[in-house]
Amino acid sequence: MQVRSVHNTPIEGFWRWLRQSDGLSLKEEILAGKDHFNLLNPYHKPLFFWIWVPLIQSILDKQREYWNSRAPRSQSNKIAPTGPSPNMLIELPHLYDADAVDCSIKVQPEWVQQERERLGGMTERDRLFKWVPDVFEATANNAWKAIGSPTIDQKNAWGVFEAISKILGGEIEP
């Protein structure tokens, strides 16, 4: 069930903007690959993840950086500071509100390390955040190098996908 947010309109506006700009074109680019992607090919699913997951994450990271660096217009009727970027408010809150109170929760690095170890350590964390097996990662990297290590972007991702797919095991016609 989707609930409309009327109290967090700036971020809601951001998601709308993202969907209508890069998000829409990103969706179109992914869907354009339906003629390139074949689930019967054992390399296609991990290759899709190998190419598209980092690409999508980089796009989201750029959007996050833009959003947190932009300075919204000042609004005198707001209680919270307006005008400076969210990054500036986090880094230098006292410049925008002399009475600013640090409400952050101090966490000792040792506590974080203990919890990480309890949950399996960095090895388990890395395993959980992997989209492809290590063997496939190495194979895909070698194939990517064999085609000249092109920078992968929205416009060439499916071309890179096809070129690497041919190296990895040929094509299976849908």
Salt bridges, closest charged atoms under 4 A:
GLU29 OE2 - LYS155 NZ 3.06
ASP61 OD1 - ARG64 NH1 3.29
ASP102 OD2 - LYS106 NZ 3.09
GLU115 OE1 - ARG118 NH2 2.85
GLU124 OE2 - ARG127 NH2 2.69
ASP126 OD1 - ARG125 NH1 3.74
ASP134 OD1 - LYS130 NZ 3.16
GLU162 OE2 - HIS36 ND1 2.06
